[in-house]
């Protein structure tokens, strides 16, 4: 039964101890909420490419992310079944590719830009004793550079932020 595979897969995750606890938790949550309701009463050989494809398409209608998460945990669980020679092949490998729906770009309003600037300027002012770095103006410089150039955060990070040399 699929439930037995699900339990064995979760146990194998615990045995390897290679996952962060948060990742292990997400995998179990996704398995129990997205996949088990559809396949808990099926024997492994009853779960076909068509059934997996149908589940993923149903989930995709609600949310691309849900479908993607279900696909990941199904794929990993069925890989274990193939590795243990319980199944000859993984039914997830035959499903149609999930396509992320196009997103419409959203621009910040002037009001939002003013709010961000205000909050960054006020951040940790007079906050002695609170954890974290003291403000040094880098965050505001990054935000202003992003607003002025429309560059992505990775582009800004690589070109403008300089960390102090720890050897000095």
GINORJO-V464589 format. One line per field, one symbol per residue. ss: DSSP state (H for helix, E for strand, C for the rest). phi: phi as a letter, one per 20 degrees, with the letter a starting at -180 (. if undefined). burial: I if it has 16 or more other ideal C-beta (glycine too) atoms within 10 Angstrom, else O. A space follows every 10 residues. Layout:
ss->???
phi->???
burial->???
This chain:
ss->CHHHHHHHHH HHHHHHCCCC HHHHHHHHHH HHHHHHHHHC CCCHHHCCHH HHHHHHHHHH HHCHHHHHHH HHHHHHHHHH HHHCCCCCCC HHHHCCCCCC CCCCCCCCCH HHHHHHHHHH HHCCCCCCCC CCCCCCCHHH HHHHHHHHHC CCHHHHHHHH CCCCCCCC
phi->.fgffgffff fffffflddf gffgffgfgf ffeddggecf eefgfeeegf ffffffffff feafffffff ffffffffff fffemecebe fffefffedf ffdefcefeg ffffffgfff feglfmdgne fofffcnfff ffffffffdm feffffgfdd ecefffee
burial->OIOOIIOOII OOIOOOOOOO OOOIOOIIOI IOOIIOOIIO OOOIOOIOOO OIIOIIOOII OOOOOIIOII IIIIOIIIOI IOOOOOIOOI IIOOIOOOOO OOOOOOOOOO OOOOOOOOOI OOOOOOOOOO OOOOOOOOOO OIIOIOOOOO IOOOOIOOOO OOOOOOOO
